[in-house]
Amino acid sequence: MSKNPYIAILIQSLRKKEQVLESISIINQRQKTELEDPSLDPDDFDKTVEEKAKLIAELEKLDDGFDEVFQKVRDDLTNHKEEYRDEIKTMQDLIRSLTAKSATVQGQEARNKVLMEQKFTAIKGQVRKVRSSQKVVNQYYQNMMKANLVDPQFTDSKK
């Protein structure tokens, strides 16, 4: 019996997924640095988020493709375990590694979420302060305009 070529595709897919997760981890570290920066440029942060979204979409495609290919070879793997022993061990090792990387990424995501919430709270506070300052300035301006306004006066020229 010849080796099933789909099994090599599964291993390749797992390795690619490992690379994508590593890239996401690097981007999460960059996001953390950006969120801790008080002079954060929103455009730079948006670029980072877009880059990460592309990687997440690629990860989802890899998952879908892996599931589809695995369904094709499931019977072959279960019925011929001895023949595919090395490939199965390789896939198991890769899956363990992916699970560990996935847990790391999830931890990074949770920490970044807290940082983002803190950043948004600080920005909301700044917006409130600016609005309050604007309101005070507008009231001052209106009061000053009323102070310079002299009520019309009629003078009686007859005596």
Buried (B, 14 or more C-beta within 10 A) or exposed (E): EEEBEBBEBBBEBBBBBBEBBBBBBEBBEBBBEBBEEEEBEEEEBEEBEEBBEEBEEBBEBBEEBBEEBBEEBEEBBEEBEEBBEEBBEBBEEBEEBBEEBBEBBEEBEEBBEEBBEEBEEEEEEEEEEEEEEEEEEEEEEEEEEEEEEEEEEEEEEEE
